[in-house]
Amino acid sequence: MPVLDREEYIEQAYFFHAFRERVLDGMPAQDVLSRVGEELLSTTRLPLAVSFLATEIKVLGMMSPAMARINHYFTPFQAHVVEQAELDVSRFAMDQALLILEREAKYKAENPTRAGLFVYQFEALSRNRLGYGKGLDAIADDPFYDEDWRDYILQLRARLGDVDFADLIYIRSTYHVTERRRTHPDYVPKFPTLFGEKEGKIARANHGRDPLYLFSALQRQLGYPEVPRPRRPDEAEARIALLEQRVAQLENRLKATEAAVNNDVDISQFTVKPEDTAGPPSGWGSPA
C-alpha cells in the first residue's frame, strides 16, 4: 500500500470530522455515508471509498470490515480503531474513534515524522485500551513506516511491560548514541536509530515515570499531535437513569401495596408455569 497524496488526507480529515459531528447530532451512519460523499473532492479516491462503505454498512451493519477490505486506501490502524468502537462489549465510543482518525489524518496532511506518527498511534492504543497485540500489528502495516520501523514496532509486543516505554525510545535515539560515544568513541549501535536527539533527551528525563507524562512532554516540546482523551461520563445522565430506575421500582411497590389493601392480589403472577420449566421430574406422579 503506497502513501496517499496530501489531498487525500485533507479530505479524510474532513470526512471523519463531518461523520463524527452528524452522528453526534443523531443521524444514522447509513444516511451520513450516503450523503457525505457528495461533499468530498471528486479528484480524490475518497468518494469511491465512502460509497463502498455506504453499501457494505447496509449489509453488515458495521463499517470496519469494509475498511479492512479496501486496505489499499484505509490503513489497518484506521480499520482497527473503528472495529474497537463497533464491538458490542466495548466502552470505546464511535465519536472518540472518529476524532482520533481525524487528528491522525490532519497530521499526515501536514509535515509528519515517523516518530511523531508512531507516538500518536501508540498513545491512542494506550489511552483507550485498544489492545497492544492487534493494535501494534496494525500500526506496523502503515505505509508511512519503513522496514526498520516495522521491526521496531513488532518487537515492542514482547518488550512492553518488561521495559519502561521511555527506555524503549531512549535506546533507539541519537541522544543515546551520543552519550555512549562520550566514554566509548568507537561505539556502534546494534540497531538503527529511529528517534532524534530531542526525543532521546525527553525520554531519558521521563525514565520510570507514567508514560502519559512522556507523551505530554513530546507534544509540548516537539509539536507531536495530541491524542483526544476519553470522554468523561456525564454525571447528569447517570443520575437521570438512576432516578428513572428508582421511580420504576416505587411504581411496582405501590401497585403491590394497593393490590394487598384491596385483597386483589393476583397469585397467578407468582406461580411457575409448566412451560417455563424443564418439565416435571422423571417419575413424578408414578405409583410407588
N, C-alpha and C positions, 0 to 999 in steps of 0.2 A: 504494500500500500504506500503510495507516494505522499509526501507532504502537500497539502492543498494550497492553492493560491490564497493570498491575503484577503481578497474579496469574498472568498468562501467563508472564512472565519468571521468576517464582519457580518455577513448575512446570518450565520449560525448564532452569533450573539444576539442579533435582533429576534431571530426565531425563538430562541429559548426564553428571552425576555417577554415577548408577546404571548407565548404559550403560557408562561407562569402567571402573568397578570390576568389573563382571561379565565384560566382555571380557578384562580382565587375569586374571581367575580361570579363563579357558579356555572360557567359554560361547560358543557360536556366536552371531553377531549376529542371525540369524533368530530364535533362541529368545528372546534378550533382548527384541527388539522385540515379539514375540508376547505376552510376559508383563508387561512393564513398564507397558504401557498401563492395566492394571487398577489400578495403584497411583496413577495420576495423578488430580488433582482433576477430577471429571466436569463441573463448571461451566465449565471452560476448554475451549478448542478443541484443546488439545494431544493428548488421547487419539485424536481423529479423525485428526490429522496422523500420529501414530505408527502407527495402524492402516494408513494408506495406505503409509507407509514399509515396514511389515512385508510388505504384499502385493507391493510393487514389488521389494523386495530378493530375493524368491523367484524372480522372473522374470529380473531383470537381474544379480543378484549384487552390486549396488552401491546405495548409499543416496543419493549426491549427485544423480543425475538426478531422483529423486523429490522431493528437497528443492527443486530448481530449478523443478519443475513446480508446486509449491504455493507460489509466491513471494508469495502474499498472506499467508502465515504465516511461513515461514522467509525470512530476508533473503538476498540474493545473496552477502553476505560469509560467512554460515554455510555455504551450499552450496559456495562456493569453497574454504573450509578443508577440508571433508570430501572434496571432489573431489581436492585435492592429496594427501591421505592415501591415497586409493584408487588412485592411479596406480601401475602396475607398477614403474616405474623410480624411484619416489620413496623417499627415506630418511626422509620425514616420517611418523612413526608415528601410527596412529589414536588411541591413548590420549592423545597430545600434542594432537591436533586437538580431541578432546572436552574436554580440560581448558581449552583456550583458549576454547571456546564456553561452557563452564560459568562461567568467570570473567566473560566478557562479559555473560552473562545476569544474573549476580548484580549487576554494576554497573548495568545498566539497571533492575533492580528497586529500586535504592536512590535516590540523588539524582544522576543522571548529568548531566554537562555535555557539550555537543558537542565542546568542546576535549579533554576527558578521554577521551571515547569514540574520537575520531579518533586521538589519540596511541597509545592502546592498540591499535587495529586496525592502525595503520601499523607499530608496533613488532613486532606479531605477524608481519606480512609480512617485515620486515627480519630478525628473528632466525631465522626458519625458512625463508627463501628461497622464499617462496610466489609470487613473480612480481609485479612492480610494475604492469605494464600491465593485466592482467586483474584483479589484486587491487585496484588503485585504482578501476577501473570498478565493482567490486562494492561497495566502501566507499561510493562516491558515491551508489549507489542505496539506501542505508539510509534509511528514512523519518524517522530522527531528525534528518537534516540538511535545512536549508532551501536555497533556490536559491543564496544567496551561498556557502554551504559547498560545494555541489556544484561550482560553478565553480572554487573554490579547489582542491579535491581533484583535479579533472580537469586543471588547469593544472600540477599537480606532475609529471605524467608527462613533460612537456617540460623541466622545470627541474631535476629530480633529477640529480645528477652534475655539473651546471654550477654550481649554487649550493648553499652549505652549508645543510643542513636547519635548523640553528639560526637562520640568517638568514631562512629562509622563514617561520618562526614570528615572529621579531622584527619584521619589516617589516609584519606584519599584526596587531600588538599595540597596545594602548592605550599602553604604555610608549614605543613608537617615536613615536607622535603627540605625547606629552608632551615628549619630548626635542627633537623638531623645533620645537615651538612656543616653546621657550625662546629660540631665535635667530630664528625666523620666526613671530611671533604669529598671522599670518593663514594659516598652513599648513593645507591641507585634504587629507586622504589621498585618493589616487587610487582606492583600493579600500576596501571596508568592513572595519573592524577585526573580527577574529574571536577573538583571544586577549586575555586581560586583562593588567593591568599586571604581575602577578607572573610570568605565563608569559613576558612580554617580557623581564623582568629576568633570569630564569633562562636564556633562550635567548641573550641578549647575553653572559652570563658564560661560556657554552659555545661561543662562536664559535671555529671552527677545531679543535674537539676531536671525539673519537669520539662519534657520536650516542647511543651507549649510555650515556654519562655524562649526557647531556641527559635521556634517559628516566628514569634512576635519580634524578636531582635532582627532576624533576617528581613522581615517586612519593613521595619523601621529604617534599618541601615542601608539596605540594598534595593529597596523598592520591589521586593517579591510580592506577588499577588496575595491578597488576604482571603482566606477561606471563610465563607459565611458561617457563623456559629449557629448551632441548632437552636430552633425557636423555643423559647421557654413556654411551658404550658400556661394557658390562660386561666388564672385563678377564678375569674368571674364565671367562665363557662363550667369549670369543675363544680363550683358552688351551686350553680343553677341545676346541674344534673343531679347533685346530691339532694337538693330540695325537692326536685320532681320525684325522686325515688322515695323520699320520706312521705311526701303527700300521698303517693300511691299506697304506701303501707298503712297510713292513717285511714284512708278510704276503705281499705279492706277490713280494718279493725272495726270501724263504725258499722259497716254492713253486718259483720258477725255479731256485734253487740245489739243492734236493732233486731236482728233475727232472733236472738236469745230472749230479749224482752217480750217480743210478740209471740213467743213459742212457735216460731216459724222457721225452725232450723231444718234445713234440708239434709237429712242423714245421707242421702244417696251420693252427695258430692264427696263424702269421706270414705265411702265403700270402694273396695277394689273390684273392678270388673274382671270377669274371667278372661276376656280378650286382651286385657292389659297385662296379663301374666303369662308365664310359660306353660300354663295349664295345670290341672290337678296333679299331685304327685302320683307316681305309679302305684297301683294297688289301692288307691283311695276309694273307699266305699265298697270294696270287695269283702265278702264274708270271711271271718277269721278262720 
